[in-house]
């Protein structure tokens, strides 16, 4: 893809591959200085630094090794979350998903309970099969994002990729595909996370939203269940701005279903420049970025960016022996050693 004539020429950002070969060139902007923005940013600004995880204690390392041993021996995965469900052989994609950091996320989420972490990991693999994530293709999801109601754009001050939710741009009737849409975008956020980064930032802008455009209570509960059970330790911060009065009632209803640690990450009506560099923050929420959503430009660019990262990680994983428990930083090609 090439930049439109009206757009400022920018430096191409392409994830490195293990053999040094570049993927097909595509130009991504880097900051507000690149003019009118219609595509995702290729990476965080230089000043954005992730918070490095703490070193494992001896006890935590022992528990991690116990989980790693168990999951490394899995040969089959149930196809449904029901008793005596049929199973099929574990796939390469599922083995690759079981990274070192993935196992640690589930251990942290279960307060380092080895058996519970193993149960939840297998439960998520089963859910991914039963929910049908492989069917959530860019073409299938495309209609949901034609108005730009969800936008991946920029990185926060800790280099977390940002997902903007804009309920005022709702363009479809309530359906399962609306939740599939969010899951699809979560997967793309994970695809583009940089080194030492495991979490994302949500920016929810209720400006111009009418009451019928918000998710239903049922959708909210289903979404929270998916996030808490199958994307643990993934939310770094959630920034909510321009909240109308009726939204407070909505949050009051769903708060009991939100994990207490997640609640602490919710920030309401704060200056977003405290959390996201202005040069990668939309003007509509106080930043410097002049952003225009053009589905024909943004959608293929986002999916190409995610695909490049995903393909490069898979290439490294295959070349290093398809190991369960591989380091995510190694897969990202940042000079980190293999696990």
NUVOZA-13912 format. One record per residue (C-alpha): residue number from 1; x, y, z. Coordinates in steps of 0.25 Angstrom, whole numbers, m for minus. Layout:
<pts>
<NUM; <X; Y; Z>> ...
</pts>
This chain:
<pts>
<1; <0; 0; 0>> <2; <5; 14; m3>> <3; <1; 27; 3>> <4; <m9; 36; m3>> <5; <m5; 48; m10>> <6; <m11; 57; 1>> <7; <m3; 50; 12>> <8; <11; 54; 16>> <9; <22; 44; 13>> <10; <27; 36; 25>> <11; <38; 27; 28>> <12; <33; 12; 26>> <13; <33; 4; 39>> <14; <35; m11; 37>> <15; <37; m22; 47>> <16; <50; m29; 46>> <17; <51; m43; 42>> <18; <61; m53; 46>> <19; <68; m53; 33>> <20; <68; m38; 31>> <21; <59; m38; 19>> <22; <48; m27; 19>> <23; <34; m30; 17>> <24; <27; m23; 6>> <25; <28; m9; 8>> <26; <17; m1; 14>> <27; <17; 13; 20>> <28; <13; 16; 34>> <29; <13; 29; 41>> <30; <20; 32; 54>> <31; <14; 44; 61>> <32; <5; 56; 59>> <33; <16; 63; 51>> <34; <13; 54; 39>> <35; <1; 62; 36>> <36; <m13; 56; 34>> <37; <m13; 42; 40>> <38; <m21; 31; 33>> <39; <m13; 19; 37>> <40; <m8; 13; 50>> <41; <5; 18; 56>> <42; <16; 8; 53>> <43; <22; 8; 67>> <44; <22; 16; 80>> <45; <30; 30; 81>> <46; <44; 29; 86>> <47; <40; 34; 100>> <48; <30; 23; 103>> <49; <36; 12; 111>> <50; <30; m1; 116>> <51; <30; m5; 131>> <52; <39; m17; 132>> <53; <34; m29; 139>> <54; <40; m32; 153>> <55; <49; m44; 153>> <56; <43; m57; 158>> <57; <45; m62; 172>> <58; <51; m76; 174>> <59; <37; m81; 178>> <60; <31; m74; 166>> <61; <41; m80; 156>> <62; <38; m94; 162>> <63; <23; m92; 160>> <64; <26; m87; 146>> <65; <34; m99; 142>> <66; <23; m108; 148>> <67; <13; m102; 138>> <68; <23; m102; 127>> <69; <25; m117; 129>> <70; <10; m120; 129>> <71; <6; m112; 116>> <72; <19; m117; 109>> <73; <13; m131; 110>> <74; <m1; m127; 104>> <75; <m4; m135; 91>> <76; <m19; m132; 90>> <77; <m28; m121; 93>> <78; <m44; m122; 95>> <79; <m52; m116; 85>> <80; <m63; m111; 94>> <81; <m64; m107; 109>> <82; <m73; m119; 113>> <83; <m70; m132; 120>> <84; <m65; m143; 111>> <85; <m64; m134; 99>> <86; <m57; m139; 87>> <87; <m42; m135; 86>> <88; <m33; m132; 74>> <89; <m17; m132; 74>> <90; <m11; m119; 79>> <91; <m7; m110; 67>> <92; <5; m102; 64>> <93; <m2; m89; 66>> <94; <m7; m94; 80>> <95; <7; m98; 84>> <96; <12; m85; 80>> <97; <2; m77; 88>> <98; <7; m84; 100>> <99; <19; m75; 102>> <100; <27; m73; 115>> <101; <20; m60; 117>> <102; <6; m66; 115>> <103; <8; m76; 125>> <104; <13; m66; 135>> <105; <1; m57; 132>> <106; <m8; m69; 136>> <107; <0; m72; 148>> <108; <m1; m57; 153>> <109; <m16; m57; 150>> <110; <m18; m69; 159>> <111; <m9; m64; 170>> <112; <2; m74; 166>> <113; <m8; m86; 168>> <114; <m1; m96; 158>> <115; <m13; m106; 157>> <116; <m23; m94; 154>> <117; <m13; m88; 144>> <118; <m12; m101; 136>> <119; <m27; m102; 137>> <120; <m30; m88; 132>> <121; <m19; m89; 121>> <122; <m26; m102; 115>> <123; <m39; m95; 117>> <124; <m35; m83; 108>> <125; <m29; m93; 97>> <126; <m43; m100; 97>> <127; <m50; m86; 97>> <128; <m42; m81; 85>> <129; <m46; m94; 78>> <130; <m60; m94; 82>> <131; <m62; m79; 80>> <132; <m56; m80; 66>> <133; <m45; m69; 66>> <134; <m39; m74; 53>> <135; <m52; m70; 46>> <136; <m51; m55; 51>> <137; <m44; m51; 38>> <138; <m42; m36; 34>> <139; <m53; m38; 23>> <140; <m63; m44; 33>> <141; <m61; m33; 43>> <142; <m59; m21; 33>> <143; <m74; m17; 33>> <144; <m73; m15; 48>> <145; <m62; m5; 47>> <146; <m67; 3; 34>> <147; <m69; 15; 43>> <148; <m57; 14; 51>> <149; <m64; 11; 64>> <150; <m52; 4; 69>> <151; <m38; 9; 65>> <152; <m24; 4; 69>> <153; <m16; 17; 69>> <154; <m3; 20; 76>> <155; <4; 16; 89>> <156; <3; 21; 103>> <157; <14; 26; 111>> <158; <18; 12; 115>> <159; <18; 7; 100>> <160; <4; 0; 102>> <161; <m3; 0; 88>> <162; <m16; 8; 90>> <163; <m30; 4; 86>> <164; <m40; 15; 84>> <165; <m55; 11; 86>> <166; <m65; 21; 80>> <167; <m79; 17; 83>> <168; <m85; 29; 76>> <169; <m80; 22; 63>> <170; <m88; 10; 65>> <171; <m93; 5; 51>> <172; <m99; m9; 53>> <173; <m110; m16; 61>> <174; <m106; m23; 74>> <175; <m101; m37; 70>> <176; <m90; m47; 74>> <177; <m81; m41; 63>> <178; <m80; m28; 71>> <179; <m73; m36; 82>> <180; <m65; m44; 71>> <181; <m61; m30; 67>> <182; <m55; m26; 80>> <183; <m48; m40; 81>> <184; <m42; m38; 67>> <185; <m36; m24; 71>> <186; <m31; m30; 84>> <187; <m23; m40; 76>> <188; <m18; m29; 67>> <189; <m13; m21; 79>> <190; <m6; m33; 84>> <191; <1; m35; 70>> <192; <7; m21; 70>> <193; <12; m21; 85>> <194; <26; m17; 85>> <195; <37; m23; 94>> <196; <35; m24; 109>> <197; <20; m21; 107>> <198; <9; m30; 110>> <199; <m3; m20; 113>> <200; <m11; m10; 105>> <201; <m18; 3; 108>> <202; <m33; 6; 105>> <203; <m38; 20; 102>> <204; <m53; 20; 103>> <205; <m59; 33; 97>> <206; <m74; 35; 100>> <207; <m74; 48; 93>> <208; <m87; 49; 84>> <209; <m92; 36; 89>> <210; <m107; 33; 90>> <211; <m113; 23; 100>> <212; <m116; 13; 89>> <213; <m102; 12; 84>> <214; <m96; 6; 96>> <215; <m94; m9; 99>> <216; <m105; m16; 106>> <217; <m103; m21; 120>> <218; <m103; m35; 114>> <219; <m92; m31; 104>> <220; <m84; m24; 115>> <221; <m84; m36; 124>> <222; <m80; m46; 113>> <223; <m69; m37; 109>> <224; <m64; m36; 123>> <225; <m64; m51; 124>> <226; <m56; m53; 112>> <227; <m46; m42; 116>> <228; <m44; m48; 130>> <229; <m44; m62; 127>> <230; <m37; m62; 114>> <231; <m29; m50; 113>> <232; <m23; m49; 128>> <233; <m13; m38; 131>> <234; <m15; m31; 118>> <235; <m21; m18; 122>> <236; <m11; m8; 126>> <237; <m20; 4; 127>> <238; <m34; 8; 123>> <239; <m37; 23; 121>> <240; <m52; 28; 120>> <241; <m55; 42; 115>> <242; <m67; 50; 112>> <243; <m76; 41; 120>> <244; <m91; 45; 120>> <245; <m99; 44; 132>> <246; <m106; 31; 128>> <247; <m93; 24; 127>> <248; <m90; 25; 142>> <249; <m102; 16; 144>> <250; <m97; 6; 134>> <251; <m84; 5; 141>> <252; <m90; 4; 154>> <253; <m98; m8; 149>> <254; <m86; m15; 143>> <255; <m76; m12; 154>> <256; <m79; m24; 162>> <257; <m74; m32; 150>> <258; <m61; m25; 149>> <259; <m49; m31; 155>> <260; <m44; m22; 167>> <261; <m30; m20; 161>> <262; <m37; m16; 147>> <263; <m45; m6; 154>> <264; <m32; 1; 159>> <265; <m28; 3; 145>> <266; <m40; 11; 141>> <267; <m38; 26; 140>> <268; <m50; 35; 138>> <269; <m49; 49; 131>> <270; <m34; 51; 133>> <271; <m25; 59; 125>> <272; <m21; 48; 115>> <273; <m8; 55; 112>> <274; <m4; 49; 125>> <275; <m5; 35; 120>> <276; <m3; 36; 105>> <277; <8; 45; 98>> <278; <1; 57; 91>> <279; <8; 54; 78>> <280; <1; 40; 77>> <281; <m12; 44; 84>> <282; <m25; 49; 76>> <283; <m29; 63; 76>> <284; <m43; 59; 79>> <285; <m38; 55; 93>> <286; <m28; 66; 95>> <287; <m16; 61; 87>> <288; <m9; 67; 75>> <289; <m12; 56; 65>> <290; <m21; 60; 53>> <291; <m28; 47; 50>> <292; <m38; 44; 39>> <293; <m44; 30; 38>> <294; <m45; 25; 24>> <295; <m48; 10; 25>> <296; <m42; 7; 11>> <297; <m29; 13; 16>> <298; <m28; 9; 30>> <299; <m34; m5; 30>> <300; <m24; m11; 21>> <301; <m13; m4; 27>> <302; <m16; m9; 41>> <303; <m17; m23; 36>> <304; <m4; m22; 28>> <305; <3; m17; 40>> <306; <m2; m28; 49>> <307; <1; m38; 39>> <308; <15; m34; 37>> <309; <18; m35; 52>> <310; <10; m48; 53>> <311; <18; m55; 42>> <312; <31; m50; 47>> <313; <28; m56; 60>> <314; <24; m69; 54>> <315; <36; m70; 46>> <316; <45; m68; 58>> <317; <37; m79; 66>> <318; <39; m89; 55>> <319; <53; m86; 52>> <320; <56; m88; 67>> <321; <49; m102; 68>> <322; <35; m99; 71>> <323; <37; m99; 86>> <324; <26; m97; 96>> <325; <30; m87; 106>> <326; <37; m78; 97>> <327; <41; m64; 100>> <328; <31; m53; 94>> <329; <43; m44; 93>> <330; <51; m54; 85>> <331; <39; m56; 76>> <332; <38; m40; 74>> <333; <52; m41; 69>> <334; <58; m31; 79>> <335; <71; m37; 82>> <336; <66; m45; 94>> <337; <71; m59; 96>> <338; <62; m71; 94>> <339; <55; m76; 106>> 
</pts>
